Amino acid sequence: MGKGFLSSVKGFDAFGKTMEDVKIKTRTGALLTIISAAIICTFTLIEFIDYRKVYIDTSVIVDRSRGEKLLVTMNITFPQVPCYLLNMDVMDISGEHQESLEHTMVKTRLDPRLQPIDDGRTNQGT
């Protein structure tokens, strides 16, 4: 049985030579092919199992940059919204509203062609 099994395994040799006159299928080549395929399948299975696992990390990392101020400049046009309805709320990453902010909001009325209306006043909201 040992000789018959090893003889039939020779057909699995993936490392045969390219030219037919030097192509020799050996038991060693077949054994290397089977071992290589087993290693590849094992590593693929291990990676897939690791990919499917859920890791729960209970550590907390303090964000030291949280106290720093961030300069934000925006220019947004709302052509169909009256100026008195526009305001700005600022929220940090934890969901808390930030109250003590220095900001200037300039609201400019627009005509239907989206051109600024110069009515002699500037509407600055804070």
N, C-alpha and C positions, 0 to 999 in steps of 0.2 A: 504494500500500500504506500510506503514511503517513496519508493522510486516512481510509482505511477502518478502520485500527487505532484512531486517535484518536476516530473516530465511535463505534466499538463500546465504547470505554473510558468513554464518558459514562454508561453504565448503572451504573457503580460509584460514582457520586456519593452518598456517605453524608451529605453536608451540604446536602441539598435542603431547601427550605422546607416548612413543615408544611401550609400551605394550598395546595390544588390550583391556584388561579388565579395564585399567585405562585411556584409550584414550577418551577424552571428547572434542568435538569441541564446542567452545563457541563464542558468538558474540564479546566478548572482544579480544579473540585470533585472530579472523578474522580481527577486526579493527586494532589491532597491526600489523598484516601482511600487510594490505593495506597501513597503514601509513609508515611502514618501506620500503615497495617497492616504495612508492611515494618519500620518502626522498632519497633513493638510486638513483632512476631515475633522480630526480632533480639535485643532486650533480654530477652525471655522465654527464648530459647535460651541466651544468655550466662549468665543467672542459673541456669538448670538445669545447665549445664556446670560452673559454679562451685560449685554445691551438691553435685555428684557428685565433686568433687576431694577427695583426701585430702591434708591438710597435715601435714607432720612438723616439729615444732618441737624443735630440739635445745638450746634454752636452758634453764638451770636458774635458778629464782628461789628465794632463801632466804626461808623463812617466819620472820620475826623474832619472831613471837608464840609460837613453839614453847616457849620457856623459861618462859612464864608459867604460873601454876597456875590450875586451873579448879575452882571449887567446884561439886560435884554433890551434890544431895540427892535420895534416892529412898526410896519406901515401897512395897515389893513384898511380896505375900503369896503363899507357896507352901503351900497347905493340905495337900498329900499328901507333902511332902518333909521328912525328919527334919532337925533343925537342924545336926547334925554333917556333913551332906553339902553344906551351903551355904558358899560362899566367893566372893571377888571377885578377878578378875584384871583389871589395867588395862594397856591397850596403847595406844601412841601411833599417830599416823597412818602412821609408817614400819613398823609391825608389831613394834616392840621392846616387851618387857614393862617396865613401870615398877616399880622396886623400892622406892625411897625415897619413899613416900607417907604422908601423915598421914591416917588414916581410922579411923573407928569404925563397927563393924557391930553393931547390936543385934538379937539373934535372940530372938523371943518365941514360946513354944510356944502352939499354938491347940488348942482342943477341937473336936469334930466340927461344932459350930455356928459355928466360926470366931471364938470369943470367946477372949481371952487367958487362959491358965492362970496363976494367981498361986500359984506354988509356993515363994515366998519367996526366989527367986534370980533374978538377971538374967544372961543369957548374952550377954556382950559378946565378940565375936570381933574380932581385929585383923588 
